[in-house]
């Protein structure tokens, strides 16, 4: 994983690497907390919320060339 991260981060691409810790098979909530280790959050997050956040990143430039951590 580290090698992949290094390859992507050194590329000329617009990239976002979304990090999450404990995906759960729970329903979509729609409240995702985003941070870089500086935001208090639960690491439990539904797979549906992860999916929605990642799809949103296709058109969102806020996290380009960064690795946000998401949770609930």
C-alpha positions as CSV (number, residue, x, y, z in Angstrom):
1,X,0.0,0.0,0.0
2,X,2.8,2.4,0.8
3,X,4.5,1.8,-2.6
4,X,1.2,2.4,-4.4
5,X,0.7,5.6,-2.4
6,X,4.1,6.8,-3.3
7,X,3.7,6.1,-7.0
8,X,0.3,7.9,-7.2
9,X,1.5,10.9,-5.1
10,X,4.5,11.3,-7.4
11,X,2.4,11.2,-10.6
12,X,1.2,14.2,-12.5
13,X,-2.4,13.0,-12.1
14,X,-5.1,14.7,-10.0
15,X,-5.6,12.2,-7.3
16,X,-7.4,11.8,-3.9
17,X,-6.6,8.8,-1.7
18,X,-9.5,8.3,0.7
19,X,-8.5,6.6,4.0
20,X,-11.0,4.8,6.3
21,X,-10.5,2.4,9.1
22,X,-13.6,0.3,10.0
23,X,-16.1,-0.1,7.2
24,X,-19.4,-1.5,8.3
25,X,-22.4,-3.1,6.6
26,X,-24.8,-0.5,8.0
27,X,-27.2,1.8,6.2
28,X,-26.2,5.1,4.5
29,X,-26.2,8.0,7.0
30,X,-24.9,10.9,4.9
31,X,-22.9,12.4,7.7
32,X,-19.2,11.9,7.0
33,X,-16.5,13.6,9.0
34,X,-13.3,14.4,7.1
35,X,-9.9,15.2,8.6
36,X,-6.2,14.5,8.5
37,X,-5.8,13.2,12.0
38,X,-7.0,16.5,13.5
39,X,-10.7,15.8,13.7
40,X,-12.3,13.7,16.4
41,X,-14.4,11.0,14.7
42,X,-15.5,7.4,15.0
43,X,-13.6,5.2,12.6
44,X,-16.8,3.1,12.1
45,X,-18.4,4.2,8.8
46,X,-20.9,2.5,6.5
47,X,-19.7,1.2,3.2
48,X,-22.6,3.2,1.6
49,X,-21.2,6.5,3.1
50,X,-17.7,5.6,1.9
51,X,-19.1,5.0,-1.6
52,X,-21.0,8.2,-1.6
53,X,-18.0,10.2,-0.5
54,X,-15.7,8.6,-3.1
55,X,-18.2,9.2,-5.9
56,X,-18.5,12.9,-4.8
57,X,-14.7,13.2,-5.3
58,X,-15.1,12.8,-9.0
59,X,-16.2,16.4,-9.3
60,X,-15.0,17.8,-6.0
61,X,-11.6,19.5,-6.2
62,X,-11.3,20.2,-2.4
63,X,-9.2,17.1,-1.7
64,X,-7.1,16.9,-4.9
65,X,-3.6,15.7,-4.2
66,X,-4.4,14.8,-0.5
67,X,-5.3,11.8,1.6
68,X,-8.3,12.7,3.8
69,X,-9.4,10.3,6.5
70,X,-13.2,9.7,6.7
71,X,-15.3,8.4,9.6
72,X,-18.6,9.1,11.3
